[in-house]
Amino acid sequence: MNTMDHRIAERRQQVTEDRARGRLRWLIWVVLIVGAIGLTVWAINSPMLSISSVTVTGVERSDPEAIVNGLGEGLGTPTMSVNAGAVKAALLEDPWIAEAEVVVSWPGSMEIHVTERAPIATITIDGEAFHTAADGVLVERTSDGAIPPLIVTDRSAPAHVGDQIMDTSTLGAVTFVAALSPALQRSTEVSVNGTTVGAVVDGTVVLLGRPTEMAAKAAAVEALLATGLERGSRIDVTAPLRPAVAPPQSQLEGETETLEESQPSD
């Protein structure tokens, strides 16, 4: 074999070896990349990067942890897969929960803070009694009877736990009760008839009229009752800045006029 043929053979061998080394390097990179991806997936789904603690604050009546577990977002869930927005939305479906904040932190913790609604009155709708919050949400059905503060409405549409009162007059009655002091709330009954609202507060008949300025009307009633009105007096706060008091002797003997019949048509 001459010198030229020898050099060509060496060159071909070198090219072959270079190609082999190139394929080996490519194979090594593929193995490293696949291994890195596999390691990352394992780490993300491992207990080290999964939810290991759920802290809940602001709870008295609701059960946020049960809601979170029902979504499959509780303990042991990979932190990366937790959807804080979905958790918050699910929490707000609970009628007891008015506001919710969900914070997910690495490597594996979830903090939930809720603001709960508080029942402020028993309301009777279509023959059923519910506890209602100040914003008109029916938080639970009650079978304990009509315990003051009590709201009786003439609305007959079926109601369910979680519904929010939309009727203006009934919602005005709720606002009135919520604005009273706890001491007076316990002795208050409110009735809704059409577009007018009336009440009996601490044994005193109160004319409220249309469901406007209900917080101001509650303040006026409190102020008048604090003066020590004679039992049997009647308060008219249809115009809360100009309240009026009718003493017992101003009513005719044997008068049977009901609270609803005596409501002004303001």
ZIRAZI-V406150 format. One record per residue. RES is the residue in one letter. PSI is psi in radians with two decimals (999 if undefined). OMEGA is omega as a letter, one per 20 degrees, with the letter a starting at -180 (* if undefined). NEAR is the number of other ideal C-beta (glycine too) atoms within 12 Angstrom. Layout:
res=RES psi=PSI omega=OMEGA near=NEAR
res=RES psi=PSI omega=OMEGA near=NEAR
This chain:
res=M psi=2.28 omega=a near=9
res=N psi=3.06 omega=a near=8
res=T psi=-0.68 omega=a near=9
res=M psi=-0.80 omega=r near=10
res=D psi=-0.63 omega=r near=11
res=H psi=-0.72 omega=a near=12
res=R psi=-0.68 omega=r near=13
res=I psi=-0.72 omega=r near=14
res=A psi=-0.74 omega=r near=15
res=E psi=-0.69 omega=a near=15
res=R psi=-0.75 omega=r near=14
res=R psi=-0.70 omega=r near=14
res=Q psi=-0.69 omega=a near=14
res=Q psi=-0.74 omega=r near=14
res=V psi=-0.74 omega=r near=14
res=T psi=-0.78 omega=a near=14
res=E psi=-0.70 omega=r near=14
res=D psi=-0.74 omega=r near=14
res=R psi=-0.68 omega=r near=14
res=A psi=-0.77 omega=r near=14
res=R psi=-0.65 omega=r near=14
res=G psi=-0.78 omega=r near=14
res=R psi=-0.62 omega=r near=14
res=L psi=-0.76 omega=r near=14
res=R psi=-0.73 omega=r near=14
res=W psi=-0.74 omega=r near=14
res=L psi=-0.71 omega=r near=14
res=I psi=-0.76 omega=r near=14
res=W psi=-0.72 omega=r near=14
res=V psi=-0.80 omega=r near=14
res=V psi=-0.74 omega=a near=14
res=L psi=-0.75 omega=a near=14
res=I psi=-0.80 omega=r near=14
res=V psi=-0.70 omega=r near=14
res=G psi=-0.71 omega=r near=14
res=A psi=-0.74 omega=r near=14
res=I psi=-0.79 omega=r near=14
res=G psi=-0.72 omega=r near=15
res=L psi=-0.70 omega=r near=15
res=T psi=-0.80 omega=r near=16
res=V psi=-0.74 omega=r near=16
res=W psi=-0.76 omega=a near=16
res=A psi=-0.73 omega=a near=20
res=I psi=-0.66 omega=a near=22
res=N psi=0.03 omega=a near=20
res=S psi=2.81 omega=r near=19
res=P psi=-0.43 omega=a near=17
res=M psi=-0.56 omega=a near=16
res=L psi=0.51 omega=r near=26
res=S psi=2.86 omega=a near=28
res=I psi=2.03 omega=a near=36
res=S psi=-0.19 omega=r near=22
res=S psi=2.40 omega=r near=20
res=V psi=2.04 omega=a near=34
res=T psi=2.22 omega=a near=23
res=V psi=2.31 omega=r near=30
res=T psi=2.77 omega=r near=19
res=G psi=0.24 omega=a near=23
res=V psi=2.36 omega=r near=23
res=E psi=-0.76 omega=a near=17
res=R psi=-0.44 omega=a near=21
res=S psi=3.02 omega=a near=32
res=D psi=1.32 omega=a near=21
res=P psi=-0.62 omega=a near=38
res=E psi=-0.67 omega=r near=26
res=A psi=-0.66 omega=r near=18
res=I psi=-0.78 omega=r near=30
res=V psi=-0.77 omega=r near=36
res=N psi=-0.62 omega=r near=20
res=G psi=-0.49 omega=r near=17
res=L psi=-0.17 omega=a near=27
res=G psi=0.49 omega=a near=18
res=E psi=0.27 omega=a near=34
res=G psi=-2.63 omega=a near=29
res=L psi=2.39 omega=r near=21
res=G psi=-0.15 omega=r near=23
res=T psi=2.31 omega=r near=30
res=P psi=2.26 omega=a near=28
res=T psi=-0.70 omega=a near=31
res=M psi=-0.49 omega=a near=21
res=S psi=-0.06 omega=a near=22
res=V psi=2.22 omega=r near=33
res=N psi=1.70 omega=a near=20
res=A psi=-0.63 omega=r near=26
res=G psi=-0.71 omega=r near=17
res=A psi=-0.66 omega=r near=22
res=V psi=-0.79 omega=r near=37
res=K psi=-0.78 omega=a near=29
res=A psi=-0.71 omega=r near=18
res=A psi=-0.68 omega=r near=29
res=L psi=-0.70 omega=a near=37
res=L psi=-0.18 omega=r near=27
res=E psi=-0.31 omega=r near=21
res=D psi=2.12 omega=a near=33
res=P psi=-0.37 omega=r near=30
res=W psi=-0.41 omega=a near=31
res=I psi=2.04 omega=r near=35
res=A psi=-0.68 omega=r near=26
res=E psi=2.63 omega=r near=19
res=A psi=2.49 omega=r near=33
res=E psi=2.25 omega=a near=24
res=V psi=2.15 omega=r near=34
res=V psi=2.10 omega=r near=21
res=V psi=2.19 omega=a near=33
res=S psi=2.53 omega=r near=18
res=W psi=2.59 omega=j near=18
res=P psi=-0.34 omega=a near=19
res=G psi=1.04 omega=r near=28
res=S psi=2.60 omega=r near=22
res=M psi=2.26 omega=r near=36
res=E psi=2.26 omega=a near=25
res=I psi=2.16 omega=r near=38
res=H psi=2.18 omega=a near=23
res=V psi=2.63 omega=r near=32
res=T psi=2.05 omega=a near=24
res=E psi=2.68 omega=r near=29
res=R psi=2.66 omega=r near=33
res=A psi=2.35 omega=r near=25
res=P psi=2.31 omega=a near=34
res=I psi=-0.17 omega=r near=34
res=A psi=2.76 omega=r near=45
res=T psi=2.23 omega=a near=36
res=I psi=2.36 omega=r near=45
res=T psi=2.06 omega=r near=33
res=I psi=2.16 omega=r near=35
res=D psi=0.67 omega=r near=20
res=G psi=-0.03 omega=r near=17
res=E psi=2.52 omega=a near=26
res=A psi=2.34 omega=r near=27
res=F psi=2.69 omega=r near=39
res=H psi=2.31 omega=a near=36
res=T psi=2.56 omega=r near=42
res=A psi=3.06 omega=a near=34
res=A psi=-0.43 omega=r near=30
res=D psi=0.14 omega=r near=24
res=G psi=0.15 omega=r near=37
res=V psi=2.29 omega=r near=34
res=L psi=1.87 omega=a near=38
res=V psi=-0.45 omega=r near=35
res=E psi=2.68 omega=r near=28
res=R psi=2.47 omega=a near=24
res=T psi=2.48 omega=r near=22
res=S psi=0.25 omega=a near=12
res=D psi=0.10 omega=a near=14
res=G psi=3.04 omega=a near=10
res=A psi=1.71 omega=a near=22
res=I psi=2.19 omega=r near=21
res=P psi=2.67 omega=i near=29
res=P psi=2.41 omega=a near=37
res=L psi=2.38 omega=r near=33
res=I psi=2.20 omega=r near=47
res=V psi=2.12 omega=a near=34
res=T psi=2.64 omega=r near=42
res=D psi=0.08 omega=r near=23
res=R psi=2.39 omega=a near=28
res=S psi=0.04 omega=r near=14
res=A psi=2.40 omega=r near=16
res=P psi=2.50 omega=a near=13
res=A psi=2.71 omega=a near=31
res=H psi=2.73 omega=r near=18
res=V psi=2.32 omega=a near=25
res=G psi=-0.31 omega=r near=22
res=D psi=2.66 omega=r near=27
res=Q psi=2.30 omega=a near=23
res=I psi=2.20 omega=a near=33
res=M psi=-0.35 omega=r near=19
res=D psi=2.20 omega=a near=26
res=T psi=-0.75 omega=a near=22
res=S psi=-0.76 omega=r near=33
res=T psi=-0.72 omega=r near=41
res=L psi=-0.59 omega=r near=32
res=G psi=-0.66 omega=r near=36
res=A psi=-0.71 omega=r near=49
res=V psi=-0.75 omega=r near=45
res=T psi=-0.70 omega=r near=34
res=F psi=-0.85 omega=a near=45
res=V psi=-0.76 omega=a near=46
res=A psi=-0.49 omega=a near=31
res=A psi=-0.23 omega=r near=33
res=L psi=2.75 omega=r near=37
res=S psi=2.67 omega=a near=22
res=P psi=-0.62 omega=a near=17
res=A psi=-0.71 omega=r near=15
res=L psi=-0.54 omega=r near=31
res=Q psi=-0.67 omega=a near=32
res=R psi=-0.18 omega=a near=19
res=S psi=0.60 omega=a near=24
res=T psi=2.36 omega=r near=41
res=E psi=2.28 omega=a near=35
res=V psi=2.44 omega=r near=50
res=S psi=2.45 omega=r near=35
res=V psi=2.13 omega=r near=41
res=N psi=1.89 omega=a near=29
res=G psi=-2.13 omega=a near=21
res=T psi=0.18 omega=a near=25
res=T psi=2.69 omega=a near=32
res=V psi=2.38 omega=r near=45
res=G psi=2.92 omega=a near=44
res=A psi=2.82 omega=r near=47
res=V psi=2.02 omega=a near=31
res=V psi=2.06 omega=a near=40
res=D psi=0.71 omega=r near=28
res=G psi=-0.02 omega=a near=21
res=T psi=2.25 omega=r near=34
res=V psi=2.32 omega=a near=36
res=V psi=2.21 omega=r near=46
res=L psi=2.06 omega=a near=40
res=L psi=-0.46 omega=r near=50
res=G psi=-2.50 omega=a near=36
res=R psi=2.71 omega=a near=28
res=P psi=1.07 omega=r near=34
res=T psi=2.61 omega=r near=23
res=E psi=0.73 omega=a near=25
res=M psi=-0.61 omega=r near=35
res=A psi=-0.70 omega=r near=23
res=A psi=-0.64 omega=r near=24
res=K psi=-0.67 omega=r near=40
res=A psi=-0.73 omega=r near=36
res=A psi=-0.68 omega=r near=23
res=A psi=-0.73 omega=r near=32
res=V psi=-0.80 omega=r near=44
res=E psi=-0.78 omega=a near=30
res=A psi=-0.70 omega=a near=22
res=L psi=-0.73 omega=r near=28
res=L psi=-0.53 omega=r near=32
res=A psi=-0.29 omega=r near=17
res=T psi=-0.11 omega=r near=15
res=G psi=0.92 omega=a near=12
res=L psi=2.60 omega=r near=26
res=E psi=2.43 omega=a near=19
res=R psi=2.31 omega=a near=13
res=G psi=-0.07 omega=r near=18
res=S psi=2.84 omega=r near=29
res=R psi=2.32 omega=a near=35
res=I psi=2.35 omega=r near=39
res=D psi=1.93 omega=r near=30
res=V psi=0.54 omega=r near=40
res=T psi=-0.50 omega=r near=31
res=A psi=1.66 omega=a near=20
res=P psi=-0.40 omega=r near=30
res=L psi=-0.19 omega=r near=13
res=R psi=1.08 omega=a near=14
res=P psi=2.70 omega=r near=30
res=A psi=2.61 omega=r near=23
res=V psi=2.21 omega=r near=26
res=A psi=2.04 omega=r near=24
res=P psi=2.84 omega=a near=15
res=P psi=-0.66 omega=a near=18
res=Q psi=-0.21 omega=r near=12
res=S psi=-0.12 omega=a near=15
res=Q psi=2.43 omega=a near=17
res=L psi=2.53 omega=r near=10
res=E psi=2.30 omega=a near=8
res=G psi=0.14 omega=a near=6
res=E psi=2.34 omega=a near=16
res=T psi=0.24 omega=a near=10
res=E psi=2.26 omega=r near=16
res=T psi=2.87 omega=r near=14
res=L psi=-0.73 omega=a near=29
res=E psi=-0.70 omega=a near=24
res=E psi=-0.47 omega=a near=17
res=S psi=0.02 omega=a near=25
res=Q psi=2.32 omega=r near=29
res=P psi=2.78 omega=a near=20
res=S psi=0.67 omega=a near=14
res=D psi=999 omega=* near=20
